[in-house]
Amino acid sequence: MLLHSTYMSPAVMAYAAVVLMSLVPSTLAWPGYSRREEPTMGQTMDSYIRSITMPGVTPKKADEYLCTATPLNRTTEEWVVRFDPMASANRAHHMLLFGCSEVDHDRLKAGYWDCGHHGVCAGGRIMYAWAKNAPPTALPDQVGFRVGGRTGINYLTMQIHYALPLEDGVKDMSGLKMEVTQHRQKYKAGIYLLAAGNVIIPPNTLKTHADMNCEPGMTGEPVDINIFAYRVHAHVLGTVISGYHYSPETKVLKLLAKGNPQWPQAFYPTPTQRVQPNDILHARCTWNSTGRNRYTNIGSTSADEMCNLYLMYYTDRDLGSESGGCWQELFPELTRHLPQDSDTPLPPNPLLEEHAHGENRHKETAFTYNNVNDGMIELEKKAQSRKDPQPGNSRYSGSPSSGGVGEYEDAWSYLNPHQQQQQQQQQQLGSSLPKDTSIPTLAESPRTGKQLKGSAFKVVDGWGVGALEGGFGQVTAVSLDSAGDVVIFHRGERSWDGSTFRGNRLRDPKLPITRPAIIHMAKDTGRILHKWGENFYFVPHGLTVDKDDNIWVTDVGLHQVFKFPAGYGNGTPLITLGTRFEPGSDTTHFCKPTAVAVLPSGEFFVSDGYCNSRVLKYNADGKLLFQFGKPTGTGLRISSPPPSSFFIPHALTLVSEEKDNPNEVCVADRENGRVQCFTVDQGKFTRQFHFTGWGSRLFSVAYTPARGGRLFAVNGPPLLGSQKLMTFEVDYSSGELLGGFSPNNQGLSNPHDLAVSSDGSEVYVVEIGPNKVWKFQLESALRSHPPPVNISKLNPVKELKLDTKMHAQEKSSRVSPAALVSPTTWWPGSLWVVVVVGLLAVPIVVLTTFTILIRARRSGRLRLRNLHNGSGMGLGRGRGGKHENGLTLGSLLNSRRGFEQVATEDLDHDAPDSGDSDVEEFSQVASRA
């Protein structure tokens, strides 16, 4: 039975503290305030001040995210023990402080940069957050945030969100002042963030919830953490954010935090609670959209919403983690047992609501927290270090150590309770797997500090536009068949929004999509070849066409995976995996599976996807062989999560170092913003691709063996800040980011999937939202295969009017070309115009050429060369190979010597043959047409 604790709400304590804070004069000492006093310029030897401020910036547009950074001493370790914001809500919407391992040198030199589009930093973590005129924060004695020295935190980076632009001439110098000491603290501080990302708030709804819950041990916390403060954050629709701590050992659910996001967004104190790695942390956000007549998304602008619960804690100085987070609801049963008042707002407080806006007049009074419990922080006995999990442990058992480097967690360690039975089954399956002798290595390729290059890929304008009557729905997937033609998967009249699911179950399982969901399109023009799959799918997601043109799809509403024959057959699947409408995590269930990748042998991988964070491998008949992966749930933890962990494995691609022999499967790890690759034989981690230019979210990945092996990826819209969305090209062997491209370099809107041709010359990208299919082609391919010329665009209409009468007479006296040859879809009408005009021009060209040759012969400018020099007959070449009085257009059509001399000078030096120059000029004109 689940019990609820009955102690005083920390929100009530925080409420009283803030009211008192607003009344206490700045000259009075805070009760119980010891070492963490207001820092002054006359510092003691124990502490000193570090400041970071904006260098007089003037945001020019709404919702700008600007960053500035300061370097730290890499030889001396420092501890931050207090934060004093120097900002006001009438100018800064919110402020975040990150500890970073690297900051781009050019950005550091410039003083500030647009970190909404260009990212914050590399290898960092959140240390502090502020909004709505929150007061300073002083940490408990013996606790500090560790930076500098050998910590890997070499820079402090401050990000400020400016909701509104500033007037010309107004310069902002908002910032943060920190009390710092070199005295080593007993415990280190950290931030655990619970945040919602995939929520849509319907209009005019009194209460909309978002729930997240995770075990800290599953998301990177190896030892106990002690939570002593919290901060809530939402935008204007947020009414209350509640946090809970559940102990499986005592079966008691305790209120951990409850805050009004419209009040000053400080780190409010809460009675210190020790949380073990196998406990559960839960957050619930509640919004009220009454009066808003539109849907609201989670996003970075003031028109969007957010759902963040920050938990500040202290932990073991040497063994604990300094950051962690959760974006998933892994324990829906716990959600169903939350107290009824979990979404009840706190009592109104006009004083705090007034204080949350305008100028910050209470910068001087800090929140302080109870001294830490001096008892020893014990290690969780079941926790493992980041090596191969040891066999024999019922909770954390996994595959035996491979005997290799052993730096990273192996597959299926740290499983949630719903996966334990599945784990035991997979261990038995794993015992029969072939031996994998490869040593797992981490191939990080940050490539920071380089300007992203342009790309030779250009959009093919108009491809597929208007091809499908009624247009596409949300386009979720794209793949290519053996002929290179395009197959896309779309949702027709259905959209996936906040009303589609109740938890992980489809809200309305009675109404399939009525329109054909699979569309087969010609690669050259984008015209429709076939349409399949009406009245079958509910929420389409992934699609793959294998080498035999079988069609594989996933449906996140059905929680199923299907294989159809080439040409879709009669619509009956050859293979069906998963249980219809039933989410789960055992061997017979999926939970919103996302993608399929098929080996030449017929064996295939499934990424299972939104709930289970795993990849499964099956034989050609659909029998499960093994699985790998575990949840990450990192939230805004910017530092790299461990290999083999996923936060929504969203897409798959196969990599072949030898022709037609894939040796790796690569996974687009969506919310971790990276690509991870694994051996196809055992699912062992081999390498990782992660670039700051991708931002925080990566939606899809595709591979081609062309040009030595290239990986293509598309990123997605970030949940904080903004990011240019585009397609990226990576050299698979070297790990170098080669460039990026988008339609006319204007960026994409909401890309979801991509596919690349086997020769690497064509890339297709599909988008949700704008519901578009884009075709990109290498410029060299565009030149060698120019599009059909539109005569009406190359030649102005007024020039064609001269021959209108003649064409009319010819039309009446000649047999129509259409009567001689039946038109087909590959012989467009504009090509008939080209042929007819060409035929009419032939007699004129022949007559003109004949006249020119006769005149040249008579004038002596056409001379016969010696045959022994290998040049045969040449026009206008003397014995020395120069254009000496040779045949020129000026010499034939105009007898004035002055033009001949100019022509001789222009062509005085021999140039290499340029046989494709005509093709280049023609391509340029055609591309503009």
Buried (B, 14 or more C-beta within 10 A) or exposed (E): EEEEEEEEBBBEBBBEBBBEBBEBEEEEEBEEBEBBBBBEEEEEEEBBBBEBBBEEBBBEEEBBBBBBBBEBEEEEBBBBBBBBBBBBBEBBBBBBBBBBBBBBEEBBEEEBBBBBBBBBBBBBBBBBBBBBBBBBBBBBBBBBBBBBBEBBBBBBBBBBBBBEBBEEEEEBEBBBBBBBBBEEBBBBBBBBBBBBBBBBBBEEBEEBBBBBBBBBBBBBBBBBBBBBBBBBBBBBBBBBBBBBBBBEEEEEBBBBBBBBBBBBBBBBBBBBBBBBBBBBBBBBBBBBBEEBEEBBBBBBBBBBBBBBBBBBBBBBBEEBBBBBBBBBBBBBEBBEBBBEEBBBBBEEBEEBBEBBBEEBEBBBBBBBBEBBEEEEBEBBEEBBEBEBBBEEEEBBBBBBEBEBEBBBBBBBBBBBBBBBEBBEEBBEBBEEBEEBEBEBBBEBBBBBEEEBEEBBBBBBEEBBEEBBEEEBBBBBBBBBBEEBBBBBBBBBEBBBBBEBBEEBBBEEEEEBBEBBBBBBBBBBBBEBBEBBBBEBBBBBBBBBBBEEBBBBBBBBBBBBBBBBBEEBEEEEBEBBBBBEBBBBBBBEBBBBBBBBBBBEEBBBBBBBBBBBBBBBBBEEEBEBBBBBBBBBBBBBBBBBBBBBBBBBBBBBBBBBEEEEEBBBBBBBBBBBBBBBBBBBBBBBBBBBBBBBBBBBBBBBBBBBBBBEBBBBBBBBBBBBBBBBBBBBBBBBEEBBBBBBBBBEEEBBBBBBBBBBBEEBBBBBBBBBBBBBBBBBBBBEBBBEEBBEBBBEEEEEEEEEEEEEEEEEEEEEEEEEBEEEEEEEEEEBEEBBBBEBEEEEEEEEEEEEEEEBBEBBEEEEBBBEBEEEEEEEEBEBBEEEEBBEBBBBEBBBEEEEEEBBEEBBEEBEEEEEEEEEEEEEEBBEEBBEB
